[in-house]
């Protein structure tokens, strides 16, 4: 009898999805849908927070006051995105502290791109332009995600990410149009971040274990490979506008398909980085773990104050 009831609930749930009716926190949902969303949203939140690290490292070293102020605002935005997303995960019953502990223990993942070092100021341009550009490509469709709180959170996130992408492209424009050394710096940053940016969309569709079901539930609206192709098609003309060289000799316009062809991705590198063996994996997780440990006194002080105030009220 219970099996029949669950089947009926699942059918009604899928009908709502098919009709583009948002699923809200108090609505019935399959356990697998809830689990998938918690995994995706928490990993998204981790990516926003870990993504502050390579940029925060450049705030004091930015070339002028304007650049410092803009980069500081961007890092603050990323912190806010993390908070929105942790809150969205909590509406599904996730425990925020547990999800953060999962990040610190290595159980939870975050975007592989943040395990690469930012060696020069041009990297701040490449991160804003390529990394945030790839994020926008991935996240704009999430504004139509079937889960209401996630979709609504993404509207503001995408608006702010669009600013970040423009800021990065402006840095690259200045460098590419500057002295020979500056243009070389821009090209070097592009060379190092091009392939990791393509990897940001996740494994190829043939190797993605979650895509098919996420598409059926309308958590995702496009496959990994579709999003990757869209990113390449938008970004290659931008590279040409900058007067830089695409770091892939196989990139060429395919007249028949109406899109750019590109070379093979080194998936061995991708899985190595995802598995914790990237250039900065340990450094990133250690930094987040240390931040939590160093900030415990703030939480304890706030809790002590709250308990004291509640005791006075009770008295």
The 8 nearest C-alpha neighbors of each residue, nearest first, counted from 0:
[[1, 3, 2, 4, 5, 6, 7, 8],
 [2, 0, 4, 3, 5, 6, 7, 8],
 [3, 1, 5, 0, 4, 6, 7, 8],
 [2, 4, 6, 0, 1, 5, 7, 8],
 [5, 3, 1, 7, 6, 2, 8, 0],
 [6, 4, 8, 2, 7, 3, 9, 1],
 [7, 5, 9, 3, 8, 4, 2, 10],
 [6, 8, 10, 4, 5, 9, 3, 11],
 [9, 7, 5, 11, 10, 6, 12, 4],
 [8, 10, 12, 6, 7, 11, 5, 13],
 [9, 11, 7, 13, 12, 8, 14, 6],
 [12, 10, 14, 8, 9, 13, 7, 15],
 [11, 13, 9, 15, 10, 14, 8, 16],
 [14, 12, 16, 10, 15, 11, 17, 9],
 [13, 15, 11, 17, 16, 12, 10, 18],
 [16, 14, 20, 18, 12, 13, 17, 19],
 [17, 15, 13, 19, 14, 18, 20, 216],
 [18, 16, 14, 19, 15, 13, 20, 216],
 [17, 19, 15, 16, 20, 14, 13, 21],
 [20, 18, 16, 17, 21, 15, 145, 217],
 [19, 21, 15, 18, 16, 22, 145, 17],
 [22, 20, 145, 147, 146, 19, 23, 16],
 [21, 23, 146, 147, 145, 26, 20, 24],
 [22, 24, 26, 147, 25, 21, 146, 148],
 [25, 23, 26, 90, 91, 22, 148, 147],
 [26, 24, 23, 27, 22, 90, 28, 91],
 [27, 25, 23, 24, 28, 22, 12, 21],
 [26, 28, 25, 29, 12, 8, 24, 22],
 [27, 29, 26, 30, 32, 12, 33, 9],
 [30, 28, 32, 31, 33, 9, 27, 12],
 [29, 31, 33, 32, 34, 28, 35, 27],
 [30, 32, 34, 29, 33, 35, 28, 36],
 [33, 31, 35, 29, 30, 34, 36, 28],
 [32, 34, 30, 36, 31, 35, 37, 91],
 [35, 33, 31, 37, 36, 32, 30, 38],
 [36, 34, 32, 38, 33, 37, 31, 39],
 [35, 37, 39, 33, 38, 34, 40, 32],
 [36, 38, 34, 40, 88, 35, 39, 41],
 [37, 39, 35, 36, 41, 40, 42, 34],
 [40, 38, 36, 42, 37, 41, 43, 35],
 [39, 41, 43, 37, 42, 38, 36, 88],
 [40, 42, 44, 43, 38, 39, 37, 45],
 [43, 41, 45, 109, 39, 44, 40, 108],
 [42, 44, 40, 46, 41, 45, 39, 47],
 [45, 43, 81, 41, 84, 47, 42, 46],
 [46, 44, 42, 48, 43, 47, 109, 49],
 [47, 45, 109, 43, 49, 110, 44, 48],
 [46, 48, 50, 44, 81, 77, 45, 49],
 [47, 49, 45, 50, 46, 51, 81, 78],
 [50, 48, 46, 51, 52, 47, 45, 283],
 [49, 51, 47, 48, 52, 46, 113, 53],
 [50, 52, 49, 54, 48, 74, 55, 53],
 [51, 53, 55, 54, 50, 49, 56, 283],
 [54, 52, 56, 55, 51, 117, 50, 116],
 [55, 53, 56, 52, 57, 51, 123, 58],
 [56, 54, 52, 57, 58, 51, 53, 74],
 [55, 57, 54, 53, 58, 52, 59, 60],
 [56, 58, 60, 55, 54, 59, 61, 53],
 [59, 57, 67, 55, 60, 61, 56, 70],
 [58, 60, 57, 61, 67, 56, 55, 62],
 [61, 59, 57, 58, 62, 67, 56, 120],
 [60, 62, 67, 58, 66, 63, 59, 57],
 [63, 61, 60, 66, 64, 67, 120, 65],
 [64, 62, 66, 65, 61, 67, 60, 68],
 [63, 65, 67, 66, 68, 62, 61, 69],
 [66, 64, 68, 67, 63, 69, 62, 70],
 [65, 67, 69, 63, 64, 68, 61, 70],
 [68, 66, 64, 70, 58, 61, 65, 69],
 [67, 69, 71, 65, 66, 70, 64, 72],
 [70, 68, 72, 66, 71, 67, 65, 73],
 [71, 69, 73, 67, 72, 68, 66, 58],
 [70, 72, 68, 74, 73, 69, 67, 75],
 [73, 71, 75, 69, 70, 74, 68, 76],
 [72, 74, 70, 76, 75, 71, 69, 77],
 [75, 73, 77, 71, 76, 51, 72, 70],
 [74, 76, 72, 78, 73, 77, 71, 79],
 [75, 77, 73, 79, 74, 78, 72, 80],
 [76, 78, 80, 74, 79, 47, 75, 81],
 [79, 77, 75, 81, 76, 80, 48, 82],
 [80, 78, 76, 82, 77, 81, 83, 75],
 [81, 79, 77, 83, 82, 78, 156, 84],
 [80, 82, 44, 78, 84, 47, 79, 83],
 [81, 83, 79, 85, 80, 84, 86, 78],
 [84, 82, 80, 86, 81, 85, 87, 79],
 [83, 85, 87, 81, 44, 86, 82, 40],
 [84, 86, 88, 82, 87, 83, 44, 81],
 [87, 85, 89, 83, 84, 88, 82, 90],
 [86, 88, 84, 90, 89, 85, 148, 149],
 [89, 87, 85, 86, 90, 91, 37, 93],
 [88, 90, 93, 86, 92, 91, 87, 94],
 [91, 89, 87, 88, 92, 24, 86, 93],
 [92, 90, 89, 88, 93, 24, 33, 37],
 [91, 93, 89, 90, 94, 88, 37, 33],
 [94, 92, 89, 88, 91, 95, 37, 90],
 [93, 95, 97, 96, 89, 98, 92, 88],
 [96, 94, 98, 97, 93, 85, 99, 89],
 [97, 95, 99, 98, 94, 100, 101, 93],
 [96, 98, 100, 94, 99, 95, 101, 93],
 [97, 99, 101, 95, 100, 96, 94, 102],
 [100, 98, 102, 96, 101, 97, 95, 103],
 [99, 101, 97, 103, 102, 98, 96, 104],
 [102, 100, 106, 98, 107, 104, 99, 103],
 [103, 101, 107, 99, 105, 100, 104, 106],
 [102, 104, 100, 101, 105, 288, 284, 99],
 [103, 105, 101, 102, 106, 100, 107, 284],
 [104, 106, 102, 103, 107, 101, 108, 275],
 [105, 107, 101, 104, 102, 108, 103, 100],
 [108, 106, 102, 101, 105, 42, 109, 98],
 [109, 107, 42, 102, 106, 105, 110, 273],
 [108, 110, 46, 42, 45, 111, 43, 107],
 [111, 109, 46, 112, 113, 199, 108, 43],
 [110, 112, 113, 114, 273, 272, 109, 199],
 [113, 111, 114, 110, 195, 115, 199, 196],
 [114, 112, 115, 111, 50, 110, 49, 53],
 [113, 115, 279, 280, 112, 277, 111, 278],
 [114, 116, 113, 278, 279, 112, 117, 277],
 [117, 115, 118, 279, 114, 53, 278, 113],
 [118, 116, 122, 119, 53, 115, 123, 120],
 [117, 119, 116, 122, 120, 121, 188, 123],
 [120, 118, 121, 122, 117, 123, 184, 188],
 [119, 121, 122, 123, 61, 118, 124, 57],
 [122, 120, 124, 123, 119, 185, 188, 184],
 [121, 123, 125, 124, 120, 188, 117, 119],
 [124, 122, 126, 121, 120, 125, 127, 167],
 [123, 125, 167, 170, 121, 122, 127, 171],
 [124, 126, 122, 128, 129, 123, 127, 188],
 [127, 125, 130, 123, 129, 124, 128, 122],
 [128, 126, 167, 164, 131, 124, 163, 125],
 [127, 129, 167, 164, 168, 125, 132, 126],
 [130, 128, 132, 125, 126, 131, 133, 127],
 [131, 129, 126, 133, 132, 196, 127, 128],
 [130, 132, 134, 127, 133, 164, 129, 128],
 [133, 131, 129, 135, 130, 134, 128, 164],
 [132, 134, 136, 130, 131, 135, 129, 137],
 [133, 135, 131, 137, 132, 136, 138, 130],
 [136, 134, 138, 132, 137, 133, 139, 131],
 [137, 135, 133, 134, 138, 139, 132, 226],
 [136, 138, 134, 135, 139, 133, 140, 226],
 [137, 139, 141, 135, 140, 136, 134, 157],
 [138, 140, 141, 142, 135, 136, 137, 157],
 [141, 139, 142, 138, 143, 220, 137, 144],
 [142, 140, 144, 138, 143, 139, 150, 153],
 [141, 143, 150, 140, 153, 139, 144, 154],
 [144, 142, 141, 140, 150, 145, 139, 220],
 [145, 143, 141, 218, 150, 146, 142, 217],
 [144, 146, 21, 217, 218, 22, 147, 143],
 [147, 145, 22, 144, 21, 149, 148, 150],
 [146, 148, 150, 21, 23, 149, 22, 151],
 [149, 147, 151, 150, 87, 146, 152, 23],
 [150, 148, 152, 147, 151, 146, 87, 153],
 [149, 151, 142, 144, 147, 153, 152, 148],
 [152, 150, 148, 153, 154, 149, 147, 142],
 [153, 151, 149, 150, 154, 155, 148, 83],
 [152, 154, 156, 150, 142, 151, 155, 157],
 [155, 153, 157, 151, 156, 152, 142, 158],
 [154, 156, 158, 157, 153, 152, 159, 151],
 [155, 157, 153, 159, 154, 158, 160, 80],
 [158, 156, 160, 159, 154, 155, 153, 161],
 [159, 157, 155, 161, 156, 160, 154, 162],
 [158, 160, 162, 156, 161, 157, 155, 163],
 [159, 161, 163, 157, 162, 158, 156, 131],
 [162, 160, 164, 158, 159, 163, 157, 165],
 [161, 163, 165, 159, 160, 164, 166, 158],
 [164, 162, 160, 166, 161, 165, 127, 167],
 [163, 165, 128, 127, 161, 167, 131, 166],
 [166, 164, 168, 162, 167, 163, 169, 161],
 [165, 167, 163, 169, 164, 168, 162, 127],
 [168, 166, 127, 124, 128, 164, 170, 169],
 [167, 169, 128, 171, 165, 170, 166, 172],
 [168, 170, 172, 166, 167, 171, 165, 173],
 [171, 169, 124, 167, 173, 168, 172, 174],
 [170, 172, 168, 174, 124, 169, 173, 175],
 [173, 171, 169, 175, 170, 174, 168, 176],
 [174, 172, 170, 176, 171, 175, 177, 169],
 [173, 175, 181, 177, 171, 182, 176, 172],
 [174, 176, 182, 172, 177, 173, 171, 185],
 [177, 175, 173, 174, 172, 182, 178, 241],
 [178, 176, 174, 175, 181, 173, 182, 179],
 [177, 179, 181, 180, 182, 176, 174, 175],
 [178, 180, 182, 181, 183, 177, 175, 176],
 [179, 181, 183, 178, 182, 184, 177, 174],
 [182, 180, 174, 184, 178, 183, 179, 177],
 [181, 183, 175, 185, 179, 174, 184, 180],
 [184, 182, 186, 180, 181, 185, 187, 179],
 [183, 185, 181, 187, 182, 186, 121, 180],
 [186, 184, 182, 188, 121, 183, 187, 174],
 [187, 185, 189, 183, 188, 184, 190, 182],
 [186, 188, 190, 184, 189, 185, 183, 191],
 [189, 187, 185, 122, 191, 190, 186, 121],
 [190, 188, 186, 192, 187, 191, 193, 125],
 [191, 189, 187, 246, 188, 193, 192, 186],
 [190, 192, 188, 189, 193, 187, 194, 195],
 [193, 191, 189, 195, 194, 190, 196, 188],
 [194, 192, 196, 189, 190, 195, 191, 197],
 [193, 195, 197, 196, 192, 198, 264, 191],
 [194, 196, 198, 192, 197, 112, 193, 199],
 [197, 195, 199, 193, 194, 198, 130, 192],
 [198, 196, 194, 199, 195, 227, 200, 193],
 [197, 199, 195, 196, 200, 201, 194, 269],
 [200, 198, 196, 201, 197, 112, 195, 110],
 [201, 199, 223, 198, 227, 197, 226, 202],
 [200, 202, 199, 198, 223, 203, 207, 197],
 [203, 201, 207, 206, 204, 200, 223, 198],
 [202, 204, 205, 206, 224, 207, 223, 201],
 [203, 205, 207, 206, 223, 224, 202, 222],
 [204, 206, 203, 207, 202, 208, 224, 210],
 [207, 205, 204, 203, 202, 208, 209, 201],
 [208, 206, 204, 209, 202, 205, 210, 203],
 [207, 209, 210, 206, 211, 205, 204, 212],
 [210, 208, 207, 211, 212, 213, 35, 214],
 [209, 211, 213, 212, 207, 214, 208, 222],
 [212, 210, 214, 213, 209, 215, 208, 222],
 [211, 213, 215, 214, 210, 209, 216, 217],
 [214, 212, 210, 216, 218, 215, 219, 211],
 [213, 215, 217, 219, 211, 212, 216, 220],
 [216, 214, 212, 217, 213, 211, 218, 219],
 [215, 217, 213, 214, 218, 212, 16, 145],
 [218, 216, 214, 219, 215, 145, 220, 144],
 [217, 219, 144, 213, 216, 145, 214, 220],
 [218, 220, 214, 217, 213, 221, 144, 141],
 [219, 221, 217, 214, 140, 218, 222, 141],
 [222, 220, 219, 225, 226, 223, 214, 140],
 [221, 223, 225, 224, 226, 210, 204, 220],
 [224, 222, 226, 200, 225, 204, 201, 227],
 [223, 225, 227, 226, 222, 203, 204, 228],
 [226, 224, 222, 228, 227, 223, 221, 229],
 [225, 227, 229, 223, 228, 224, 230, 222],
 [226, 228, 224, 230, 229, 225, 200, 223],
 [229, 227, 231, 225, 230, 226, 224, 232],
 [228, 230, 226, 232, 227, 231, 225, 233],
 [229, 231, 227, 233, 228, 232, 234, 226],
 [230, 232, 228, 234, 233, 229, 235, 227],
 [231, 233, 229, 230, 234, 259, 235, 228],
 [234, 232, 230, 231, 235, 229, 236, 237],
 [233, 235, 237, 231, 236, 232, 230, 238],
 [234, 236, 238, 237, 231, 233, 232, 239],
 [237, 235, 239, 238, 234, 240, 233, 232],
 [238, 236, 240, 234, 239, 235, 241, 233],
 [239, 237, 235, 241, 236, 240, 243, 234],
 [238, 240, 236, 242, 237, 241, 243, 235],
 [241, 239, 237, 242, 238, 236, 243, 235],
 [242, 240, 238, 239, 243, 172, 175, 237],
 [241, 243, 239, 240, 238, 244, 175, 176],
 [244, 242, 241, 238, 239, 186, 245, 175],
 [243, 245, 246, 238, 242, 239, 186, 247],
 [244, 246, 247, 238, 243, 235, 248, 250],
 [247, 245, 190, 244, 248, 193, 189, 194],
 [246, 248, 249, 245, 250, 262, 261, 244],
 [249, 247, 250, 246, 245, 262, 261, 251],
 [248, 250, 262, 261, 247, 251, 260, 263],
 [251, 249, 261, 260, 248, 247, 259, 262],
 [252, 250, 260, 259, 249, 253, 261, 248],
 [251, 253, 259, 258, 254, 260, 250, 257],
 [252, 254, 258, 259, 255, 256, 257, 260],
 [253, 255, 257, 256, 252, 258, 259, 251],
 [254, 256, 253, 257, 258, 252, 259, 260],
 [257, 255, 258, 253, 254, 259, 252, 260],
 [258, 256, 254, 255, 253, 259, 252, 232],
 [257, 259, 253, 256, 252, 232, 260, 254],
 [260, 258, 252, 251, 253, 232, 261, 250],
 [259, 261, 250, 251, 253, 252, 258, 249],
 [262, 260, 250, 249, 259, 251, 263, 247],
 [261, 263, 249, 247, 264, 250, 260, 248],
 [264, 262, 265, 261, 266, 249, 247, 194],
 [263, 265, 266, 262, 194, 198, 197, 269],
 [266, 264, 267, 268, 263, 269, 194, 198],
 [265, 267, 269, 268, 264, 270, 202, 198],
 [268, 266, 270, 269, 265, 271, 272, 264],
 [267, 269, 271, 266, 270, 265, 272, 277],
 [270, 268, 266, 272, 267, 271, 273, 198],
 [271, 269, 273, 267, 272, 268, 274, 266],
 [272, 270, 274, 268, 276, 269, 273, 267],
 [271, 273, 277, 276, 275, 274, 269, 270],
 [274, 272, 270, 275, 271, 111, 269, 276],
 [273, 275, 271, 272, 276, 270, 277, 269],
 [276, 274, 272, 273, 280, 277, 271, 281],
 [275, 277, 272, 271, 274, 280, 278, 273],
 [276, 278, 272, 280, 279, 114, 275, 271],
 [277, 279, 115, 114, 280, 276, 116, 272],
 [278, 280, 114, 282, 277, 281, 115, 283],
 [281, 279, 114, 283, 277, 282, 275, 278],
 [282, 280, 284, 283, 279, 285, 275, 276],
 [281, 283, 279, 285, 280, 284, 286, 114],
 [284, 282, 286, 280, 281, 285, 279, 287],
 [283, 285, 287, 286, 281, 282, 103, 288],
 [284, 286, 288, 282, 283, 287, 281, 289],
 [287, 285, 289, 283, 284, 288, 282, 290],
 [288, 286, 290, 284, 289, 285, 291, 283],
 [287, 289, 285, 291, 290, 286, 103, 284],
 [290, 288, 292, 286, 291, 287, 293, 285],
 [291, 289, 287, 293, 288, 292, 294, 286],
 [290, 292, 294, 288, 289, 293, 295, 287],
 [291, 293, 289, 295, 294, 290, 288, 296],
 [294, 292, 290, 291, 295, 289, 296, 297],
 [293, 295, 291, 292, 296, 297, 290, 298],
 [296, 294, 298, 297, 292, 293, 299, 291],
 [295, 297, 299, 294, 298, 300, 293, 292],
 [298, 296, 300, 295, 299, 294, 301, 302],
 [299, 297, 301, 295, 296, 300, 302, 294],
 [298, 300, 296, 302, 297, 301, 303, 295],
 [301, 299, 303, 297, 302, 298, 296, 304],
 [300, 302, 298, 304, 303, 299, 297, 305],
 [301, 303, 305, 299, 304, 300, 306, 298],
 [304, 302, 300, 306, 301, 305, 299, 307],
 [303, 305, 307, 301, 302, 306, 308, 300],
 [304, 306, 302, 308, 307, 303, 309, 301],
 [307, 305, 309, 303, 308, 304, 302, 310],
 [308, 306, 304, 310, 305, 309, 303, 311],
 [307, 309, 305, 311, 310, 306, 304, 312],
 [310, 308, 312, 306, 311, 307, 305, 313],
 [311, 309, 313, 307, 312, 308, 306, 314],
 [310, 312, 314, 308, 309, 313, 307, 306],
 [313, 311, 309, 310, 314, 308, 307, 306],
 [312, 314, 310, 311, 309, 308, 307, 306],
 [313, 311, 312, 310, 309, 308, 307, 306]]
